[in-house]
């Protein structure tokens, strides 16, 4: 009986901690995106920029999955602030991103904000 109670308690803690540790999203599958109403006003312009330019090469589903799980969906590597910075540098070096240094910096700051929101 004790083991059953301990397992039930452990499962409850895992389920509720995962449910609370998610940034708000809307939609499903390839239509999923961060909830615009949940984005802080100072990051709205960066959010709009990310939706316009970053989705030229990949879906927002990849970004949402990376932020929510902490893993890059393609490589499976850790997706934290260091990885976000590395992706920003990678995008800066690419010639076909159609983004300047300031735009990439703004998206990196937005992703760091979303990672922090997801960790709450």
Order of alpha helices (4+ residues) and beta strands (2+ residues): alpha-beta-beta-alpha-alpha-alpha-alpha
